[in-house]
Amino acid sequence: MTVNRYLRMIAGFFILLSLLLSQLHSINWLWFTAFVGLNLFQSAFTNWCPMMTFLRKFGVKDV
């Protein structure tokens, strides 16, 4: 898989996990959901996301 596919998979997992935790633990987990969404939004314009840096360091290919 490529960096973009891993990025979408990880973001989707984090969003679903934080929604679950907001229902089971604390509503404040929704701030994490907003953080992930904001990162996805800004990466659409800059083509950069912090998770992309980590994935590349772990050897995930770009294309």
DSSP file (Angstrom, degrees, kcal/mol; ACC not computed):
  #  RESIDUE AA STRUCTURE BP1 BP2  ACC     N-H-->O    O-->H-N    N-H-->O    O-->H-N    TCO  KAPPA ALPHA  PHI   PSI    X-CA   Y-CA   Z-CA
    1    1 A M              0   0    0      0, 0.0    60,-0.5     0, 0.0     2,-0.1   0.000 360.0 360.0 360.0 159.3    0.0    0.0    0.0
    2    2 A T     >  -     0   0    0     61,-0.1     4,-2.4    58,-0.1     5,-0.2  -0.463 360.0-101.3 -98.8 171.3    1.0    3.6   -0.5
    3    3 A V  H  > S+     0   0    0     58,-1.6     4,-2.8     1,-0.2     5,-0.2   0.904 120.9  52.7 -57.5 -44.3    1.4    6.5    1.9
    4    4 A N  H  > S+     0   0    0     58,-0.4     4,-2.2     1,-0.2    -1,-0.2   0.895 110.0  47.1 -63.2 -40.4   -2.0    8.0    0.8
    5    5 A R  H  > S+     0   0    0      2,-0.2     4,-2.2     1,-0.2    -1,-0.2   0.921 113.9  47.1 -69.0 -42.4   -3.9    4.7    1.3
    6    6 A Y  H  X S+     0   0    0     -4,-2.4     4,-3.0     2,-0.2     5,-0.3   0.910 110.6  54.2 -62.2 -40.9   -2.3    4.2    4.8
    7    7 A L  H  X S+     0   0    0     -4,-2.8     4,-2.5    -5,-0.2     5,-0.2   0.929 110.5  44.7 -59.9 -46.6   -3.1    7.8    5.7
    8    8 A R  H  X S+     0   0    0     -4,-2.2     4,-2.4     2,-0.2    -1,-0.2   0.894 114.5  49.9 -64.6 -39.4   -6.8    7.5    4.8
    9    9 A M  H  X S+     0   0    0     -4,-2.2     4,-2.2     2,-0.2    -2,-0.2   0.932 113.6  44.4 -65.1 -45.8   -6.9    4.1    6.7
   10   10 A I  H  X S+     0   0    0     -4,-3.0     4,-2.8     2,-0.2    -2,-0.2   0.913 113.8  50.2 -66.0 -43.3   -5.3    5.5    9.8
   11   11 A A  H  X S+     0   0    0     -4,-2.5     4,-2.4    -5,-0.3    -2,-0.2   0.925 111.4  48.5 -61.8 -44.8   -7.4    8.7    9.8
   12   12 A G  H  X S+     0   0    0     -4,-2.4     4,-2.4    -5,-0.2    -1,-0.2   0.905 112.2  49.1 -61.4 -41.7  -10.6    6.7    9.4
   13   13 A F  H  X S+     0   0    0     -4,-2.2     4,-2.8     2,-0.2    -2,-0.2   0.930 111.3  49.1 -63.0 -45.8   -9.6    4.4   12.2
   14   14 A F  H  X S+     0   0    0     -4,-2.8     4,-2.6     2,-0.2    -2,-0.2   0.892 111.6  49.6 -62.2 -39.9   -8.8    7.4   14.5
   15   15 A I  H  X S+     0   0    0     -4,-2.4     4,-2.2     2,-0.2    -1,-0.2   0.946 113.9  44.2 -64.9 -47.7  -12.1    9.1   13.7
   16   16 A L  H  X S+     0   0    0     -4,-2.4     4,-2.2     1,-0.2    -2,-0.2   0.905 114.6  50.1 -63.9 -40.4  -14.1    5.9   14.4
   17   17 A L  H  X S+     0   0    0     -4,-2.8     4,-2.8     1,-0.2    -2,-0.2   0.924 111.2  47.7 -63.7 -44.4  -12.1    5.2   17.6
   18   18 A S  H  X S+     0   0    0     -4,-2.6     4,-2.0     2,-0.2    -1,-0.2   0.863 110.6  52.0 -68.5 -33.8  -12.5    8.7   18.9
   19   19 A L  H  X S+     0   0    0     -4,-2.2     4,-1.2     2,-0.2    -1,-0.2   0.919 111.7  47.1 -64.9 -42.2  -16.3    8.6   18.2
   20   20 A L  H  X S+     0   0    0     -4,-2.2     4,-2.1     1,-0.2     3,-0.5   0.931 112.7  48.7 -62.5 -45.8  -16.5    5.3   20.1
   21   21 A L  H  X>S+     0   0    0     -4,-2.8     4,-2.8     1,-0.2     5,-1.5   0.828 105.7  58.2 -65.8 -30.8  -14.5    6.7   23.0
   22   22 A S  H  <5S+     0   0    0     -4,-2.0    -1,-0.2     3,-0.2    -2,-0.2   0.831 111.8  41.8 -67.5 -29.5  -16.6    9.9   23.1
   23   23 A Q  H  <5S+     0   0    0     -4,-1.2    -2,-0.2    -3,-0.5    -1,-0.2   0.832 125.1  33.9 -83.1 -34.3  -19.7    7.7   23.7
   24   24 A L  H  <5S+     0   0    0     -4,-2.1    -2,-0.2     2,-0.1    -3,-0.2   0.749 134.8   9.9 -94.2 -26.3  -18.1    5.3   26.2
   25   25 A H  T  <5S-     0   0    0     -4,-2.8     2,-0.3     1,-0.2    -3,-0.2   0.763 119.5 -15.5-120.9 -66.6  -15.7    7.4   28.1
   26   26 A S    > < -     0   0    0     -5,-1.5     3,-1.7     1,-0.1    -1,-0.2  -0.993  42.1-132.7-152.8 139.5  -15.8   11.2   27.6
   27   27 A I  G >  S+     0   0    0     -2,-0.3     3,-1.9     1,-0.3     4,-0.2   0.709  99.2  80.1 -63.2 -19.9  -17.3   13.7   25.2
   28   28 A N  G >  S+     0   0    0      1,-0.3     3,-1.6     2,-0.2     4,-0.5   0.657  71.4  79.1 -65.4 -14.9  -13.9   15.4   25.1
   29   29 A W  G X> S+     0   0    0     -3,-1.7     4,-1.3     1,-0.3     3,-0.7   0.704  76.1  75.6 -64.3 -18.3  -12.7   12.7   22.7
   30   30 A L  H <> S+     0   0    0     -3,-1.9     4,-2.2     1,-0.2    -1,-0.3   0.745  83.2  65.7 -66.2 -21.4  -14.5   14.7   20.0
   31   31 A W  H <> S+     0   0    0     -3,-1.6     4,-2.1     2,-0.2    -1,-0.2   0.872  99.7  51.2 -64.9 -35.9  -11.7   17.2   20.1
   32   32 A F  H <> S+     0   0    0     -3,-0.7     4,-2.4    -4,-0.5    -2,-0.2   0.890 107.2  53.0 -67.0 -39.0   -9.4   14.5   18.7
   33   33 A T  H  X S+     0   0    0     -4,-1.3     4,-2.3     1,-0.2    -2,-0.2   0.921 109.9  48.4 -59.7 -44.3  -11.9   13.8   16.0
   34   34 A A  H  X S+     0   0    0     -4,-2.2     4,-2.6     2,-0.2    -2,-0.2   0.881 109.2  53.6 -63.9 -38.7  -11.8   17.5   15.1
   35   35 A F  H  X S+     0   0    0     -4,-2.1     4,-2.2     2,-0.2    -2,-0.2   0.922 110.0  46.6 -62.3 -45.4   -8.0   17.5   15.1
   36   36 A V  H  X S+     0   0    0     -4,-2.4     4,-2.2     1,-0.2    -2,-0.2   0.923 113.4  49.2 -63.5 -44.0   -7.9   14.6   12.7
   37   37 A G  H  X S+     0   0    0     -4,-2.3     4,-2.3     1,-0.2    -2,-0.2   0.897 110.1  50.7 -62.3 -41.1  -10.4   16.3   10.4
   38   38 A L  H  X S+     0   0    0     -4,-2.6     4,-2.6     2,-0.2     5,-0.2   0.895 109.5  50.8 -64.2 -40.4   -8.5   19.6   10.5
   39   39 A N  H  X S+     0   0    0     -4,-2.2     4,-2.0     2,-0.2    -2,-0.2   0.904 110.8  48.8 -63.4 -40.9   -5.3   17.7    9.5
   40   40 A L  H  X S+     0   0    0     -4,-2.2     4,-1.0     2,-0.2    -2,-0.2   0.905 111.5  50.6 -63.9 -40.8   -7.0   16.1    6.6
   41   41 A F  H >X S+     0   0    0     -4,-2.3     3,-0.7     1,-0.2     4,-0.6   0.938 112.5  44.4 -63.2 -48.5   -8.5   19.4    5.5
   42   42 A Q  H >X S+     0   0    0     -4,-2.6     4,-2.2     1,-0.2     3,-0.9   0.837 107.4  59.9 -68.6 -30.8   -5.1   21.2    5.6
   43   43 A S  H 3X S+     0   0    0     -4,-2.0     4,-2.0     1,-0.2    -1,-0.2   0.759  94.5  64.9 -69.7 -21.9   -3.4   18.3    3.8
   44   44 A A  H << S+     0   0    0     -4,-1.0    -1,-0.2    -3,-0.7    -2,-0.2   0.816 113.0  33.6 -65.7 -29.0   -5.7   18.7    0.9
   45   45 A F  H << S+     0   0    0     -3,-0.9    -2,-0.2    -4,-0.6    -1,-0.2   0.785 130.2  31.7 -94.6 -33.2   -4.1   22.1    0.3
   46   46 A T  H  < S-     0   0    0     -4,-2.2    -3,-0.2     2,-0.2    -2,-0.2   0.604  89.6-135.3-102.8 -13.7   -0.5   21.5    1.4
   47   47 A N  S  < S+     0   0    0     -4,-2.0     2,-0.4    -5,-0.3    -4,-0.1   0.816  73.0 105.7  57.6  32.5   -0.1   17.8    0.4
   48   48 A W        +     0   0    0     -6,-0.2    -2,-0.2    -9,-0.1    -1,-0.2  -0.998  39.5 168.4-142.4 138.0    1.5   17.3    3.8
   49   49 A C    >>  -     0   0    0     -2,-0.4     3,-1.1    -3,-0.1     4,-1.1  -0.987  41.9-120.7-143.9 142.9    0.4   15.7    7.0
   50   50 A P  H 3> S+     0   0    0      0, 0.0     4,-1.4     0, 0.0     3,-0.4   0.858 113.6  57.8 -54.3 -36.3    2.4   14.8   10.1
   51   51 A M  H 3> S+     0   0    0      1,-0.2     4,-2.6     2,-0.2     5,-0.2   0.833  97.8  61.2 -65.1 -30.7    1.4   11.1    9.7
   52   52 A M  H <> S+     0   0    0     -3,-1.1     4,-2.3     1,-0.2    -1,-0.2   0.883 101.3  53.4 -62.0 -37.6    2.9   11.1    6.2
   53   53 A T  H  X S+     0   0    0     -4,-1.1     4,-1.9    -3,-0.4    -1,-0.2   0.923 110.6  46.1 -62.8 -44.8    6.3   11.9    7.6
   54   54 A F  H  X S+     0   0    0     -4,-1.4     4,-1.5     1,-0.2    -2,-0.2   0.912 111.5  51.5 -64.7 -42.5    6.1    9.0   10.0
   55   55 A L  H  <>S+     0   0    0     -4,-2.6     5,-2.3     1,-0.2    -1,-0.2   0.902 109.5  49.6 -63.2 -40.7    4.9    6.6    7.3
   56   56 A R  H ><5S+     0   0    0     -4,-2.3     3,-1.4     1,-0.2    -1,-0.2   0.884 108.2  53.7 -65.7 -37.7    7.8    7.5    5.0
   57   57 A K  H 3<5S+     0   0    0     -4,-1.9    -1,-0.2     1,-0.3    -2,-0.2   0.797 105.0  55.3 -66.6 -27.2   10.3    7.0    7.9
   58   58 A F  T 3<5S-     0   0    0     -4,-1.5    -1,-0.3    -5,-0.1    -2,-0.2   0.420 125.7-103.8 -85.0   2.1    8.8    3.5    8.3
   59   59 A G  T < 5 +     0   0    0     -3,-1.4     2,-0.3     1,-0.3    -3,-0.2   0.633  64.3 155.7  91.7  15.0    9.5    2.8    4.7
   60   60 A V      < -     0   0    0     -5,-2.3    -1,-0.3     1,-0.1   -58,-0.1  -0.600  43.8-119.2 -75.3 133.3    6.1    3.1    3.1
   61   61 A K        -     0   0    0    -60,-0.5   -58,-1.6    -2,-0.3    -1,-0.1  -0.381   7.8-140.8 -76.5 151.8    6.3    3.9   -0.6
   62   62 A D              0   0    0    -60,-0.2   -58,-0.4     1,-0.1    -1,-0.1   0.867 360.0 360.0 -78.5 -38.7    4.8    7.1   -2.0
   63   63 A V              0   0    0    -61,-0.1    -1,-0.1   -60,-0.1   -61,-0.1   0.382 360.0 360.0-120.3 360.0    3.5    5.7   -5.3
